[in-house]
Amino acid sequence: MPDGGVVLGLDRVWCHEITTPNAILDAQGRGVDVVFDPNKIKAMIDHVNPAKDTASAVQGKIIRDWSKKHGIEFLDVGRNGICHAIIPEKGWIRPGEVGIMGDSHTCTHGAFCALAAGVGTTDLENGIITGLWICPPQKVIRVNFVGTLPANVYSKDLILTLINRIGVKGAANAVLEFGGSVIEGMSMEARMPISNMAVEAGATSGMMMVDQTTINYMKSLSPNQNIDWKRWNSDEGAVYDQVVEIDVSEMVPVITDNYSPGDVVPVSKMAGKPVDQVYIGSCTNGRLEDLRIAEAVFRLKGGKVADGVRCIVVPATQHIYEMALKRGLLETFVKAGCFVSGPNCGACLGMSCGVIAPGEVCVSTTNRNFPGRMGESGMVHLVSPATAAYTAINGVVSEPSVSLCKDVADEIGGVSSWGQTCGSDWKDIPSQKPDYSNLLHLFSVGEVKDFSGSVFYLPDANVDTDQIIPAKYLNETRKSEFGKHCLEDSSVSPEDKPKLFSSQILVAGENFGTGSSREHAPWALEGAGIRCVIAPSFARIFYNSMFANGLLCVVMPKNHINVLFASKLRSVNIDWENGAVKWAGEDCGWKFELSDHQKEQIRNGGSVGVMVKLAARLQKAGVI
């Protein structure tokens, strides 16, 4: 691409019931309900498992019927799990592959030396139809963890420490490449929490190089394979845009404070703070090794969950649940007074199975602590499984000691691949690519949106997708409904809501749209009448999703933004074709640049037709 973006052919497209149904419905509405290759698409129920209400049941039915229609391998209730745990467990990712999913934590699978990234629903739809993804230009940041890892410091402590050091947008439009002696000494299960939370630093993916641990994992899925996986590793002497080195030798267990994964303090600094709930699970720390660590803490301490505290344990997949059951882990948890759930994303995003009440405090092994993330006006503190279990026993935030964690390591046997994989017996089906040229007649240049208009001012930085559209509305499949709840969990007061709903432009602080990949955020903004967002910086997925819907993002320096905040101009003129924002006369404003691809998306009312046109051209040239 002229702007440095790269058109990539996809080896994997993964789908779940929260972000995929809207892609399915949109494709069906356009008359392009086709898939580029059913063998490369995998689908599952994972976020709400099983359905909690009619709306989530409808979402499940949409993806279930669609998978059956196209012959796509689908993991239904009872055979499923959280996507980022079950994908590697089934062997649905391999070194050197490129994969996308409508889920920001898809970066997890970079632990297998793959380029795996979260995308919005429209980019997911494009991937399903064409097998193509346009990856924006990327920097590469190398992160070396070196030194001797203290026994009570785990993967979660490492990634939280990194995010604290470089910031929540420190890896924006970059791939984090993790390495160093500490990573080399970890199991695959211990590595994945680190790559999982790369997105919390703004990264597109979090990759690790292939070593013998990776190879052993791949062989557990297919013992007879003989593949040179290391050929995908970075070249010796590779030059990076930035190198970060962290000596872990003096590191201590850490915990998040306030409402950002970047607000991190030692657990000892918060020790003694009362908690209402402890949550052990999620795509970050619900794997078997995580459960073994937490179980060993309970067992070695002879511990029960403290009075007045709820402890919820969620194995990340059905297979992990089975292994934990066979090995007696679940018995320990139940006898300790924990509630053990089947696999689901549930409370992590405040949808079910452990949502907290206003004012309550939860110590959690999940990946986000944004405002309202696990429940309206609650507080979430992110920690490792060992810290979570020890906190549950004591009823207050508590740091597990080095000696306790040495005993835990002895109990679980150190680095192990015990029960990590189960593979898949799915047999590929014959398939043929759609004829994209025949689909072009379904698309035409639509009416281009007018981005000029009234302005609403939101000076907050790091406004995340949970604030733009709360997760409790994510089981809605009608786009028209999201606008009613736009910025419901943000700092926008009820008195200011009428101004928001009568505006066409939103001016906001830096890193706007951070967090989840959910395209529900742009849909909510458009539903509220907002067609353009102006901010100093944007989260990658949100930024791309705006253009994918024919909407506009304008990156403007802070000093110009501050002028707008100070003046509170009621209206602003935007000439998107010439890249100009103007206010208070011809001499005041800002020039910005859009790529040809972004302009084409605006002219076409979004990216689906643009990507089908690209696929037709590449198919005619024999490239795909």
GUVO-976392 format. One record per residue (C-alpha): x, y, z; residue in three letters. Coordinates in steps of 0.25 Angstrom, whole numbers, padded with zeros to 4 digits, always signed. Each point is the difference from the previous one (the first is absolute). Layout:
N
XYZALA/...
This chain:
624
+0000+0000+0000MET/+0005+0014-0003PRO/-0001+0004+0015ASP/+0009-0012+0004GLY/-0011-0010+0004GLY/+0001-0014-0005VAL/-0011-0009-0006VAL/+0001-0013+0007LEU/-0006-0013-0004GLY/-0006-0007+0012LEU/+0003-0014+0005ASP/-0010+0001+0012ARG/-0013+0008+0002VAL/-0006-0003+0014TRP/-0014+0004+0004CYS/-0009+0001+0013HIS/-0014+0003+0003GLU/+0002+0014+0004ILE/+0007+0007-0012THR/-0003-0010-0011THR/-0016+0000-0001PRO/+0000+0015-0004ASN/+0010-0004-0011ALA/-0008-0011-0005ILE/-0013+0008+0000LEU/+0007+0011-0008ASP/+0005-0009-0010ALA/-0013-0007-0002GLN/-0007+0014-0001GLY/+0010+0004-0011ARG/-0002-0014-0007GLY/+0014-0004+0002VAL/-0002-0012+0010ASP/+0013-0007-0005VAL/+0013-0005+0007VAL/+0014+0000-0006PHE/+0003-0014+0005ASP/-0009-0007+0011PRO/+0013-0008+0004ASN/+0007+0012+0004LYS/-0012+0006+0009ILE/-0002-0005+0014LYS/-0012+0004+0008ALA/-0005-0002+0015MET/-0009+0005+0011ILE/+0009+0006+0011ASP/-0004+0013+0006HIS/-0014-0004+0005VAL/+0001-0015+0002ASN/-0011-0004+0001PRO/-0010+0011-0005ALA/-0005+0008+0012LYS/-0012+0006-0007ASP/-0008+0001-0013THR/+0010+0010-0007ALA/+0012-0008+0003SER/-0007-0013-0005ALA/-0003+0007-0013VAL/+0014+0003-0001GLN/+0004-0014+0002GLY/-0011-0005-0010LYS/+0005+0010-0011ILE/+0015-0005+0001ILE/-0005-0015+0002ARG/-0009+0000-0013ASP/+0011+0008-0008TRP/+0011-0010+0004SER/-0009-0012-0004LYS/-0004+0007-0014LYS/+0015+0002-0004HIS/+0006-0013+0006GLY/+0008+0008+0011ILE/+0006-0008+0012GLU/-0009+0006+0012PHE/+0002-0003+0014LEU/-0013+0001+0007ASP/-0004+0000+0015VAL/+0006-0012+0007GLY/+0012-0001-0010ARG/+0005+0014+0000ASN/+0008+0010+0008GLY/+0005+0014+0001ILE/+0006+0002-0014CYS/+0014+0004+0003HIS/+0002-0012+0008ALA/-0007-0010-0009ILE/+0007+0005-0013ILE/+0014-0005+0004PRO/-0006-0012+0008GLU/-0006-0005-0013LYS/+0012+0003-0009GLY/-0007+0011-0007TRP/+0012+0009-0001ILE/+0014-0004-0005ARG/+0013+0008-0001PRO/+0001+0009-0012GLY/-0015+0001-0002GLU/-0009+0013-0001VAL/-0013+0000+0007GLY/-0011+0010+0004ILE/-0012+0000+0010MET/-0010+0010+0004GLY/+0006+0000+0014ASP/+0012+0009+0005SER/+0007-0011+0007HIS/+0002-0008-0012THR/+0015+0005+0001CYS/+0001-0012+0010THR/+0003-0009-0011HIS/+0013+0008-0004GLY/+0006-0009+0011ALA/+0001-0010-0011PHE/+0008+0009-0009CYS/-0012+0003-0008ALA/-0006+0014-0004LEU/-0013+0000+0007ALA/-0008+0012+0002ALA/-0014+0005+0005GLY/-0008+0008-0010VAL/-0014+0006-0001GLY/-0012-0007-0005THR/+0000+0006-0014THR/+0015-0004-0002ASP/-0004-0014+0006LEU/-0011+0000-0011GLU/+0010+0004-0011ASN/+0009-0012+0005GLY/-0011-0010+0000ILE/-0005+0004-0014ILE/+0014+0003-0007THR/+0011-0007+0009GLY/+0007+0014+0000LEU/+0004+0009+0011TRP/+0007+0014-0002ILE/+0010+0001+0011CYS/+0004+0014+0003PRO/+0015+0004+0000PRO/+0006-0006+0013GLN/+0012+0003+0008LYS/+0007-0011+0007VAL/+0004+0001+0015ILE/+0009-0010+0006ARG/-0002-0003+0015VAL/+0010-0008+0007ASN/-0003-0006+0014PHE/+0013-0004+0006VAL/+0005-0004+0014GLY/-0005-0010+0010THR/-0015+0000+0002LEU/-0004+0000+0015PRO/-0009-0012+0003ALA/-0012+0009+0004ASN/+0001+0008-0013VAL/-0008-0005-0012TYR/-0003+0003-0015SER/-0011+0010+0005LYS/+0010+0008+0008ASP/+0009+0001-0012LEU/-0010+0005-0010ILE/-0006+0010+0010LEU/+0014+0005+0004THR/+0003+0002-0015LEU/-0014+0007-0003ILE/+0003+0009+0012ASN/+0014+0003-0006ARG/-0004+0004-0014ILE/-0014+0004+0002GLY/-0014-0004-0005VAL/+0004+0005-0014LYS/+0015-0002+0000GLY/-0002-0011-0010ALA/-0010+0006-0009ALA/+0001-0004-0014ASN/+0011-0010+0003ALA/+0003-0015+0002VAL/+0006-0003+0014LEU/+0010-0011-0002GLU/+0003-0007+0014PHE/+0013-0007+0003GLY/+0011-0002+0009GLY/+0004-0011+0010SER/-0012+0001+0009VAL/-0009-0002-0012ILE/+0008-0012-0005GLU/-0002-0006+0014GLY/-0015+0000-0001MET/-0010-0010-0004SER/-0010+0004-0012MET/-0011+0002+0011GLU/+0009+0010+0007ALA/+0004+0007-0012ARG/-0015+0003-0005MET/-0004+0009+0011PRO/+0011+0010-0005ILE/-0003+0000-0014SER/-0015+0000+0004ASN/+0002+0014+0007MET/+0009+0006-0011ALA/-0013+0007-0005VAL/-0001+0007+0013GLU/+0013+0008-0004ALA/-0007+0003-0013GLY/+0007-0011-0008ALA/-0005-0007-0012THR/+0006-0013+0004SER/+0009-0006+0010GLY/+0010-0010-0006MET/+0010-0010+0005MET/+0010-0008-0008MET/+0000-0015-0002VAL/+0008-0008+0009ASP/+0000-0014+0005GLN/-0011+0003+0010THR/-0009+0004-0012THR/+0005-0012-0009ILE/-0004-0009+0012ASN/-0014+0006+0001TYR/-0002-0001-0015MET/+0004-0015+0000LYS/-0010-0003+0011SER/-0010+0004-0010LEU/+0006-0008-0011SER/+0011-0010+0004PRO/+0005-0004-0014ASN/+0002+0014-0005GLN/+0014+0004-0005ASN/-0001+0015-0003ILE/+0011+0011+0002ASP/-0008+0009+0008TRP/+0012+0009+0003LYS/+0000+0005-0014ARG/-0010+0010+0005TRP/+0008+0007+0010ASN/+0006+0014-0001SER/+0013+0000-0008ASP/+0013+0000+0008GLU/+0004+0015+0002GLY/-0014+0005-0003ALA/-0001+0015+0002VAL/-0012+0005+0009TYR/-0007+0013+0001ASP/+0002-0001+0015GLN/+0007-0010+0010VAL/-0005-0001+0015VAL/+0007-0008+0010GLU/-0005-0004+0013ILE/+0008-0007+0011ASP/-0010-0008+0008VAL/+0009-0003+0011SER/-0005+0010+0010GLU/-0014+0000-0004MET/-0012-0003+0009VAL/-0014-0003-0002PRO/-0008+0011-0005VAL/-0015+0005-0001ILE/-0007+0010-0008THR/-0005+0013+0007ASP/-0011+0009-0005ASN/-0006-0003-0014TYR/+0011-0003-0009SER/+0009-0012-0003PRO/+0011+0010+0000GLY/-0002+0004+0015ASP/+0008-0010+0007VAL/+0006-0001+0014VAL/+0006-0011+0009PRO/-0010-0009+0006VAL/+0006+0004+0014SER/-0004+0014-0002LYS/-0014-0003-0001MET/+0000-0012+0010ALA/-0011+0000+0010GLY/-0011+0006-0009LYS/-0013-0007+0002PRO/-0006-0007-0012VAL/-0014-0005-0004ASP/+0004-0010-0011GLN/+0012-0008-0006VAL/-0001-0005-0014TYR/+0009-0010-0006ILE/-0001-0003-0014GLY/-0002+0007-0014SER/+0008-0001-0013CYS/+0012+0006+0008THR/+0001-0009+0012ASN/-0010-0012-0001GLY/+0009-0010-0006ARG/+0004-0013+0007LEU/+0013+0005+0005GLU/-0007+0012+0006ASP/-0010-0009+0007LEU/+0011-0009+0006ARG/+0007+0012+0006ILE/-0013+0006+0006ALA/-0004-0014+0005GLU/+0014-0003+0006ALA/-0001+0013+0008VAL/-0013-0004+0006PHE/+0004-0014+0003ARG/+0014+0004+0006LEU/-0006+0010+0009LYS/-0012-0009+0004GLY/-0008+0012-0004GLY/-0014+0003-0001LYS/-0006+0012-0007VAL/-0001+0011+0011ALA/-0014+0003+0005ASP/-0007+0012-0007GLY/+0008-0003-0013VAL/-0004-0007-0013ARG/+0010-0008-0008CYS/-0004-0004-0014ILE/+0009-0010-0008VAL/-0002-0001-0015VAL/+0008-0011-0008PRO/+0002+0006-0013ALA/-0005-0012-0009THR/-0008-0012+0002GLN/+0013-0008-0002HIS/+0007+0008+0011ILE/-0012-0003+0009TYR/+0001-0015-0003GLU/+0015+0000+0004MET/-0002+0008+0012ALA/-0011-0009+0004LEU/+0008-0013-0002LYS/+0012+0006+0008ARG/-0008+0004+0012GLY/+0001+0015-0002LEU/-0014+0003+0000LEU/-0003-0008+0012GLU/+0010+0009+0007THR/-0006+0013-0005PHE/-0014-0005+0004VAL/+0004-0005+0014LYS/+0006+0014+0002ALA/-0013+0007-0003GLY/+0002+0004-0014CYS/-0010+0000-0011PHE/+0005-0007-0012VAL/-0007+0003-0013SER/+0001-0006-0014GLY/+0008+0008-0010PRO/-0005+0014-0004ASN/+0005+0014-0001CYS/-0011+0004+0010GLY/+0004+0010+0010ALA/+0013+0004-0007CYS/-0008+0010-0008LEU/-0012+0001+0009GLY/-0010-0009-0007MET/-0003-0011+0009SER/+0006-0010+0011CYS/+0006+0010+0010GLY/-0004+0014-0003VAL/+0003+0009+0012ILE/-0009+0010+0006ALA/+0003+0015+0001PRO/+0011+0003+0010GLY/+0005-0014+0001GLU/+0014-0005-0002VAL/+0005-0012-0008CYS/+0014-0005-0001VAL/+0001-0007-0013SER/+0009-0008-0010THR/-0007+0007-0012THR/+0006+0010-0009ASN/-0007+0013+0001ARG/-0004+0009+0012ASN/-0007+0011-0008PHE/-0012+0008+0007PRO/-0012-0009+0000GLY/+0007-0012-0006ARG/-0005-0010+0010MET/-0012+0007+0004GLY/-0004+0015+0001GLU/+0008+0008+0010SER/+0008-0012+0005GLY/+0015-0001+0002MET/+0008-0011-0007VAL/+0015-0002+0005HIS/+0008-0009-0010LEU/+0009-0011+0006VAL/+0007-0013-0002SER/-0008-0013+0003PRO/+0009-0002+0013ALA/-0003+0014+0005THR/-0015-0002-0003ALA/+0000-0013+0008ALA/+0007+0005+0012TYR/-0009+0012+0000THR/-0012-0009+0000ALA/+0005-0007+0012ILE/+0003+0012+0008ASN/-0011+0009-0004GLY/+0009+0012-0003VAL/+0010+0003-0011VAL/+0012-0009+0004SER/+0013-0003-0006GLU/+0004-0015-0001PRO/+0014-0002+0006SER/+0012-0005-0008VAL/+0001-0012+0009SER/-0015-0004-0002LEU/+0002+0002-0015CYS/+0012-0009+0000LYS/-0008-0011+0006ASP/-0011+0003-0011VAL/+0010-0002-0011ALA/+0005-0013+0007ASP/-0014-0005+0001GLU/-0004+0003-0015ILE/+0014-0005-0005GLY/+0005+0013-0007GLY/-0001+0002-0015VAL/-0010-0011-0005SER/-0008-0003-0012SER/-0010-0008+0008TRP/-0013+0000-0006GLY/+0002+0012-0009GLN/-0006-0005-0013THR/-0011-0009-0005CYS/+0000+0002-0015GLY/-0011-0001-0010SER/-0005-0012-0008ASP/-0007+0010-0010TRP/+0002-0004-0015LYS/+0001+0010-0010ASP/-0011+0001-0010ILE/+0002+0003-0015PRO/-0002+0015-0003SER/+0001+0010-0011GLN/+0003+0015+0001LYS/-0012+0009-0004PRO/+0001+0007-0013ASP/+0002+0014+0005TYR/-0002+0007-0014SER/-0014-0005+0001ASN/-0003+0006+0013LEU/+0005+0014-0004LEU/-0014+0004-0006HIS/-0005-0001+0014LEU/+0008+0013+0004PHE/-0001+0014-0005SER/+0005+0013+0005VAL/-0009+0005+0011GLY/-0004+0014+0005GLU/+0013+0005+0007VAL/-0003+0005+0014LYS/+0001+0015+0004ASP/+0010+0001+0011PHE/-0002+0015+0003SER/-0009+0004+0011GLY/-0002+0002+0015SER/+0011-0004+0010VAL/-0001-0007+0013PHE/+0012+0001+0009TYR/+0005-0012+0009LEU/+0014+0004+0006PRO/+0002-0014+0006ASP/+0012-0008-0004ALA/+0000-0015-0003ASN/-0015-0001-0002VAL/-0002-0014-0002ASP/-0010-0009-0008THR/-0007-0004+0013ASP/-0003+0015+0003GLN/-0005+0002-0014ILE/-0009-0011+0000ILE/-0001-0009+0013PRO/+0002-0015-0001ALA/-0014-0003+0005LYS/-0006+0004-0014TYR/+0010-0009-0008LEU/-0011-0010-0002ASN/-0008+0009-0008GLU/+0000-0003-0015THR/-0007+0013-0005ARG/+0010+0011-0003LYS/-0011+0010+0002SER/-0001-0003+0015GLU/+0015+0004+0003PHE/-0002+0015-0001GLY/-0010+0001+0011LYS/+0011-0004+0010HIS/+0012+0007-0006CYS/+0010+0005+0010LEU/-0009-0005+0011GLU/+0012-0004+0009ASP/+0008+0012-0003SER/+0001+0013+0008SER/-0010+0006-0009VAL/-0011+0005+0009SER/-0015-0002-0002PRO/-0002+0015-0002GLU/+0010+0000-0011ASP/-0006-0012-0008LYS/-0009+0008-0008PRO/+0012+0008-0005LYS/+0007-0013-0004LEU/-0012-0005-0007PHE/-0001+0013-0008SER/+0014+0000-0004SER/+0008-0006-0012GLN/+0014+0002+0004ILE/+0007-0005+0013LEU/+0012+0006+0005VAL/+0007-0008+0010ALA/+0013-0003+0008GLY/+0012-0009-0004GLU/-0001-0015-0003ASN/-0015+0000-0003PHE/-0007-0013-0002GLY/+0010-0009+0008THR/-0003-0013+0005GLY/-0009-0011-0007SER/-0001-0002-0015SER/-0015+0001+0000ARG/-0005+0008-0011GLU/-0012+0003+0008HIS/+0007+0013+0004ALA/+0000+0006-0014PRO/-0014-0005-0002TRP/-0004+0007+0013ALA/+0006+0013-0004LEU/-0006+0000-0013GLU/-0014-0004+0006GLY/+0002+0012+0009ALA/+0002+0009-0012GLY/+0016+0001+0001ILE/+0006-0002-0013ARG/+0014+0006+0003CYS/+0009-0001+0012VAL/+0012+0009+0001ILE/+0011-0004+0010ALA/+0015+0001+0002PRO/+0001-0015-0001SER/-0009-0013-0002PHE/+0001-0014+0003ALA/+0003-0008-0012ARG/-0013-0009-0001ILE/-0009+0011+0003PHE/+0007+0009-0011TYR/-0001-0010-0011ASN/-0015-0004+0004SER/-0004+0015-0002MET/+0005+0000-0014PHE/-0005-0014-0003ALA/-0014+0006+0003ASN/+0002+0012-0009GLY/+0002+0009+0013LEU/+0012+0010+0002LEU/+0011+0001+0010CYS/+0009+0012+0000VAL/+0013+0000+0008VAL/+0003+0014+0005MET/+0012+0004+0009PRO/-0004+0003+0014LYS/+0003+0015-0001ASN/-0011+0002-0011HIS/-0009-0009+0008ILE/+0002+0009+0012ASN/-0004+0012-0008VAL/-0013-0007-0004LEU/-0002-0004+0015PHE/+0003+0014+0004ALA/-0009+0007-0010SER/-0012-0010+0000LYS/-0003+0003-0014LEU/-0014-0005-0003ARG/+0003-0004-0014SER/+0012-0004-0009VAL/+0001-0002-0015ASN/+0007-0012-0005ILE/+0005-0002-0014ASP/+0004-0015+0000TRP/+0004-0001-0015GLU/+0010+0011+0002ASN/+0004-0003+0015GLY/-0004+0013+0007ALA/-0007+0003+0013VAL/-0004+0015+0000LYS/-0006+0008+0011TRP/-0002+0015+0003ALA/+0003+0005-0014GLY/+0009-0005-0011GLU/+0013+0002+0007ASP/-0003-0009+0012CYS/+0001-0015-0001GLY/+0008-0012-0002TRP/+0005-0008-0012LYS/-0001-0015+0000PHE/+0003-0012-0009GLU/-0008-0012-0004LEU/+0005-0011-0008SER/-0006-0004-0013ASP/-0006-0012+0006HIS/-0007+0008+0011GLN/-0005+0009-0010LYS/-0006-0011-0008GLU/-0006-0006+0012GLN/-0007+0013+0003ILE/-0005+0001-0015ARG/-0006-0014+0001ASN/-0006+0002+0013GLY/+0009-0010+0007GLY/+0010-0011-0004SER/-0007-0012-0004VAL/-0002+0004-0015GLY/+0014+0005+0000VAL/+0006-0014+0005MET/-0009-0008-0010VAL/+0005+0009-0011LYS/+0014-0003+0005LEU/-0002-0015+0000ALA/-0006+0001-0014ALA/+0013+0006-0005ARG/+0009-0009+0007LEU/-0008-0012-0004GLN/+0000+0004-0015LYS/+0016+0002+0002ALA/+0001-0014+0005GLY/+0005+0004+0014VAL/-0012-0006+0008ILE/
